[in-house]
Amino acid sequence: MRKIAVVNMKGGVGKTTTAVHIAAGLAARGKRVLLIDCDPQGNVGHLLRVRSPLTLEQLLLGEAQPSDVIVRGVREGMDVITLTPAAFSLEQRLAGATQRETVLSRRLRDTNGYDAVILDSSPAMSLLTYNALLYATEAVIPVGMDMMAIIGARQTLRGIAEVGELWPDRRLKLLTIIPTYVNSATNATKAALEALDRDPQMAPHLYRPGIRQCIDLNYATAQRSTIWEYAPRSRAAEDYTRFLDFVEKPGKEAKHETSEVRTLHGIQEKAQTAI
């Protein structure tokens, strides 16, 4: 089972959008996927129109079991665990817990039957983020086209390294760093991509060309849909399909046209009954 955390210490870089599209895209390709919201802002539930009386908060506090908090069939093949702003005080309530950074790993120990678990993280190295990183085996870092997002990505890499030092038995691989909101016509994008290319830590893991800026992503979010459901022929749909090829087979050349038809067909067929 693959366990992928989508993380960046800077907010507004497309973490939730990327996490949702990895999860929904893999599900449309026939995988069984669990998407977990580890950010108290609760954007996953908002984007996917999911509400649940029991959330990740109750699971971590030991007040509910995984079967109680998992919302099943949000999309065909995709289940979700939500979170709400009530969890902002979770760190204080878990203050006395034994090995509180690994509570999530212990609570999900017996969760089987999924091909992939995708975790949307908080834009801070909080207790929830530590739990996500210690549960995950792979990390994806979205980076918006501004210098603060790049600084956030560097801070995230330091956080991942710290996790490896403190918990050497936990193996977390950096799957990729993916540029988001890319607009090659702007100086901001050019400067950001140049900075990423020059960074000795990030350049080897950089996924190019990234996700292009696309207003349809904003409209899709407003409609609480994935980009494939809202605008399957948009450039954002094309970019996320190509990225999904990479996620499925990292390090290999993406066969974009074939997989795009497969992904779009799968999601379009299921969209009417899933939303």
RODO-2510 file (C-alpha; in nm, 4 decimals, decimal comma):
residues 275
     n   res          X          Y          Z
     1     m     0,0000     0,0000     0,0000
     2     r     0,1425     0,3360    -0,1030
     3     k     0,1155     0,6164     0,1519
     4     i     0,1731     0,9620     0,0030
     5     a     0,1777     1,2860     0,2047
     6     v     0,1248     1,6131     0,0159
     7     v     0,3093     1,8743     0,2177
     8     n     0,4566     2,2262     0,2134
     9     m     0,5082     2,4591     0,5086
    10     k     0,3688     2,7435     0,2939
    11     g    -0,0062     2,7669     0,2439
    12     g    -0,1773     2,8491    -0,0836
    13     v     0,0449     2,6323    -0,3029
    14     g    -0,2178     2,3809    -0,4158
    15     k    -0,1696     2,1068    -0,1554
    16     t    -0,5366     2,0184    -0,1211
    17     t    -0,5963     2,0415    -0,4953
    18     t    -0,3000     1,8149    -0,5621
    19     a    -0,3938     1,5651    -0,2908
    20     v    -0,7540     1,5432    -0,4126
    21     h    -0,6477     1,4959    -0,7745
    22     i    -0,3929     1,2275    -0,6920
    23     a    -0,6586     1,0407    -0,4924
    24     a    -0,9427     1,0877    -0,7423
    25     g    -0,7192     1,0128    -1,0374
    26     l    -0,5857     0,6883    -0,8914
    27     a    -0,9403     0,5832    -0,7995
    28     a    -1,0575     0,6496    -1,1552
    29     r    -0,7811     0,4204    -1,2760
    30     g    -0,9178     0,1334    -1,0735
    31     k    -0,7266     0,1735    -0,7465
    32     r    -0,8803     0,1626    -0,3994
    33     v    -0,7846     0,4937    -0,2373
    34     l    -0,8242     0,6529     0,1061
    35     l    -0,7859     1,0325     0,1196
    36     i    -0,7140     1,1751     0,4673
    37     d    -0,7446     1,5422     0,5578
    38     c    -0,4698     1,6266     0,8103
    39     d    -0,5341     2,0015     0,7957
    40     p    -0,7834     2,1502     1,0478
    41     q    -0,8971     2,3980     0,7823
    42     g    -1,1005     2,1059     0,6493
    43     n    -1,0643     2,1915     0,2812
    44     v    -1,0864     1,8320     0,1589
    45     g    -1,4368     1,7917     0,2987
    46     h    -1,5395     2,1288     0,1578
    47     l    -1,4040     2,0578    -0,1895
    48     l    -1,5635     1,7134    -0,2112
    49     r    -1,8947     1,7999    -0,0371
    50     v    -1,8230     1,5582     0,2481
    51     r    -1,9501     1,6005     0,6027
    52     s    -1,9139     1,3505     0,8804
    53     p    -1,9975     1,3699     1,2522
    54     l    -1,6826     1,1671     1,3224
    55     t    -1,3498     1,2849     1,1829
    56     l    -0,9767     1,2289     1,2078
    57     e    -0,9940     1,4169     1,5384
    58     q    -1,2022     1,1445     1,7063
    59     l    -0,9809     0,8753     1,5554
    60     l    -0,6625     1,0289     1,6972
    61     l    -0,8239     1,0815     2,0377
    62     g    -0,9257     0,7163     2,0488
    63     e    -1,2951     0,8035     2,0534
    64     a    -1,3702     0,6241     1,7254
    65     q    -1,2400     0,3435     1,5094
    66     p    -1,1267     0,3799     1,1448
    67     s    -1,4519     0,2192     1,0283
    68     d    -1,6434     0,4925     1,2140
    69     v    -1,4644     0,7896     1,0570
    70     i    -1,4148     0,6686     0,6992
    71     v    -1,6731     0,8153     0,4604
    72     r    -1,7100     0,5545     0,1904
    73     g    -1,7816     0,5998    -0,1789
    74     v    -1,7128     0,9732    -0,2048
    75     r    -1,6052     0,8824    -0,5553
    76     e    -1,6100     0,5305    -0,6922
    77     g    -1,3052     0,3637    -0,5422
    78     m    -1,2264     0,6587    -0,3130
    79     d    -1,3039     0,6917     0,0582
    80     v    -1,2315     0,9975     0,2740
    81     i    -1,1512     1,0839     0,6350
    82     t    -1,2389     1,4475     0,6995
    83     l    -1,1232     1,7038     0,9550
    84     t    -1,2763     2,0283     1,0829
    85     p    -1,1494     2,3468     1,2521
    86     a    -1,2410     2,1913     1,5874
    87     a    -0,9121     2,0010     1,5543
    88     f    -0,7019     2,3173     1,5965
    89     s    -0,6878     2,2339     1,9685
    90     l    -0,5928     1,8719     1,9041
    91     e    -0,2262     1,9284     1,9825
    92     q    -0,3087     2,0405     2,3372
    93     r    -0,5536     1,7554     2,3926
    94     l    -0,2903     1,5016     2,2878
    95     a    -0,0214     1,6620     2,5036
    96     g    -0,0089     1,3683     2,7433
    97     a    -0,0371     1,0931     2,4839
    98     t     0,2430     0,8392     2,4560
    99     q     0,4423     0,8828     2,1333
   100     r     0,1820     1,1280     2,0116
   101     e     0,3663     1,1862     1,6807
   102     t     0,2852     0,8304     1,5743
   103     v    -0,0761     0,8109     1,6887
   104     l    -0,2045     0,8095     1,3297
   105     s     0,0208     0,5173     1,2349
   106     r    -0,1068     0,3163     1,5293
   107     r    -0,4735     0,4006     1,4717
   108     l    -0,4527     0,2984     1,1040
   109     r    -0,2401    -0,0099     1,1639
   110     d    -0,5227    -0,2505     1,0819
   111     t    -0,6672    -0,0517     0,7908
   112     n    -0,6338    -0,2809     0,4905
   113     g    -0,7794    -0,3082     0,1446
   114     y    -0,6434     0,0136    -0,0043
   115     d    -0,3904     0,0461    -0,2835
   116     a    -0,2998     0,3997    -0,1753
   117     v    -0,3536     0,6413     0,1128
   118     i    -0,3159     1,0114     0,0279
   119     l    -0,2702     1,2660     0,3086
   120     d    -0,3368     1,6385     0,2733
   121     s    -0,1240     1,8156     0,5340
   122     s    -0,1317     2,1397     0,7279
   123     p     0,0937     2,4323     0,6199
   124     a     0,2953     2,4066     0,9415
   125     m     0,5201     2,1536     1,1094
   126     s     0,2429     2,0768     1,3576
   127     l     0,1616     1,7575     1,5424
   128     l    -0,0778     1,6618     1,2620
   129     t     0,1963     1,7130     1,0039
   130     y     0,4388     1,5002     1,2032
   131     n     0,1745     1,2283     1,2193
   132     a     0,1218     1,2479     0,8430
   133     l     0,4952     1,2308     0,7685
   134     l     0,5540     0,9434     1,0096
   135     y     0,2671     0,7467     0,8586
   136     a     0,3577     0,8181     0,4959
   137     t     0,6297     0,6460     0,2967
   138     e     0,6398     0,9067     0,0158
   139     a     0,6116     1,2849     0,0051
   140     v     0,4972     1,5228    -0,2683
   141     i     0,5821     1,8916    -0,2245
   142     p     0,3769     2,1382    -0,4344
   143     v     0,5508     2,4731    -0,4853
   144     g     0,3713     2,7857    -0,6051
   145     m     0,5518     3,0324    -0,8261
   146     d     0,6725     3,2725    -0,5579
   147     m     0,9798     3,2862    -0,3384
   148     m     0,7866     3,2309    -0,0139
   149     a     0,6600     2,8984    -0,1480
   150     i     1,0177     2,7992    -0,2303
   151     i     1,1266     2,8935     0,1209
   152     g     0,8372     2,6812     0,2498
   153     a     0,9567     2,3887     0,0383
   154     r     1,3076     2,4222     0,1841
   155     q     1,1623     2,4277     0,5353
   156     t     0,9620     2,1177     0,4463
   157     l     1,2750     1,9365     0,3311
   158     r     1,4394     2,0233     0,6627
   159     g     1,1335     1,8899     0,8427
   160     i     1,1482     1,5639     0,6462
   161     a     1,5183     1,5325     0,7287
   162     e     1,4405     1,5945     1,0963
   163     v     1,1791     1,3194     1,0914
   164     g     1,4398     1,0830     0,9462
   165     e     1,6900     1,1749     1,2162
   166     l     1,4475     1,1424     1,5077
   167     w     1,2747     0,8301     1,3776
   168     p     1,5388     0,6438     1,1704
   169     d     1,3141     0,3376     1,1468
   170     r     1,0573     0,5419     0,9510
   171     r     1,1466     0,5644     0,5849
   172     l     1,0046     0,8646     0,3979
   173     k     1,1006     0,9063     0,0333
   174     l     1,0677     1,2390    -0,1469
   175     l     0,8664     1,1395    -0,4524
   176     t     0,8764     1,4782    -0,6222
   177     i     0,8565     1,8561    -0,5976
   178     i     0,5851     1,9817    -0,8305
   179     p     0,5581     2,3459    -0,9453
   180     t     0,2007     2,4777    -0,9365
   181     y     0,0308     2,7880    -1,0816
   182     v     0,2928     2,7911    -1,3562
   183     n     0,2600     3,0776    -1,6055
   184     s     0,5683     3,0839    -1,8255
   185     a     0,4798     3,4319    -1,9503
   186     t     0,5407     3,5944    -1,6121
   187     n     0,8699     3,6976    -1,4570
   188     a     0,7582     3,5482    -1,1231
   189     t     0,7319     3,2003    -1,2747
   190     k     1,0625     3,2354    -1,4580
   191     a     1,2390     3,3468    -1,1403
   192     a     1,0806     3,0713    -0,9310
   193     l     1,1687     2,7955    -1,1783
   194     e     1,5248     2,9264    -1,2062
   195     a     1,5543     2,9236    -0,8260
   196     l     1,4260     2,5669    -0,8138
   197     d     1,6655     2,4585    -1,0879
   198     r     1,9589     2,6125    -0,8984
   199     d     1,8700     2,4545    -0,5649
   200     p     2,0941     2,1476    -0,5174
   201     q     1,8427     1,9762    -0,2890
   202     m     1,5294     2,0392    -0,4914
   203     a     1,6473     2,0313    -0,8532
   204     p     1,7011     1,6508    -0,8671
   205     h     1,3421     1,5944    -0,7529
   206     l     1,1722     1,8612    -0,9642
   207     y     0,8759     1,7478    -1,1748
   208     r     0,8544     1,9495    -1,4938
   209     p     0,6644     2,1189    -1,6449
   210     g     0,4376     2,1181    -1,3381
   211     i     0,0761     2,2340    -1,3238
   212     r    -0,0023     2,5377    -1,5346
   213     q    -0,2109     2,8251    -1,4031
   214     c    -0,5704     2,7588    -1,5072
   215     i    -0,8842     2,9461    -1,4071
   216     d    -1,0834     2,6249    -1,4526
   217     l    -0,9231     2,4915    -1,1338
   218     n    -1,0817     2,7800    -0,9430
   219     y    -1,4177     2,7149    -1,1051
   220     a    -1,3903     2,3426    -1,0342
   221     t    -1,3226     2,4153    -0,6663
   222     a    -1,6212     2,6511    -0,6549
   223     q    -1,8350     2,3719    -0,8013
   224     r    -1,6760     2,1242    -0,5568
   225     s    -1,5588     1,9061    -0,8412
   226     t    -1,2301     1,7707    -0,9667
   227     i    -1,0908     1,9319    -1,2784
   228     w    -1,1734     1,6173    -1,4765
   229     e    -1,5378     1,6427    -1,3772
   230     y    -1,5630     2,0166    -1,4394
   231     a    -1,3375     2,0784    -1,7413
   232     p    -1,1914     1,7515    -1,8748
   233     r    -1,0354     1,9214    -2,1782
   234     s    -0,8661     2,2015    -1,9845
   235     r    -0,4913     2,2378    -1,9540
   236     a    -0,5147     2,1710    -1,5803
   237     a    -0,6857     1,8376    -1,6545
   238     e    -0,4104     1,7610    -1,9031
   239     d    -0,1384     1,8545    -1,6535
   240     y    -0,2821     1,6567    -1,3635
   241     t    -0,3312     1,3555    -1,5897
   242     r     0,0322     1,3714    -1,6927
   243     f     0,1353     1,4084    -1,3297
   244     l    -0,0751     1,1063    -1,2398
   245     d     0,1215     0,9053    -1,4959
   246     f     0,4360     1,0051    -1,3102
   247     v     0,2916     0,9192    -0,9687
   248     e     0,1933     0,5738    -1,0924
   249     k     0,5331     0,5076    -1,2474
   250     p     0,7864     0,7562    -1,1067
   251     g     1,1082     0,7852    -1,3016
   252     k     0,9560     0,6532    -1,6223
   253     e     0,8563     0,8543    -1,9256
   254     a     0,4848     0,9284    -1,9097
   255     k     0,2687     0,7875    -2,1881
   256     h     0,0416     1,0864    -2,1717
   257     e    -0,2091     1,0410    -2,4525
   258     t    -0,2998     0,6847    -2,3610
   259     s    -0,3400     0,7494    -1,9907
   260     e    -0,5263     1,0767    -2,0433
   261     v    -0,7998     0,9002    -2,2365
   262     r    -0,8137     0,6325    -1,9675
   263     t    -0,8360     0,8787    -1,6771
   264     l    -1,0856     1,1171    -1,8333
   265     h    -1,3092     0,8349    -1,9513
   266     g    -1,3100     0,6789    -1,6051
   267     i    -1,3977     0,9997    -1,4233
   268     q    -1,6521     1,1242    -1,6748
   269     e    -1,8388     0,7949    -1,6609
   270     k    -1,8586     0,8098    -1,2812
   271     a    -1,9049     1,1814    -1,2208
   272     q    -2,2846     1,2025    -1,2474
   273     t    -2,3496     0,9413    -0,9817
   274     a    -2,0598     1,0357    -0,7549
   275     i    -2,1164     1,4060    -0,7001
***
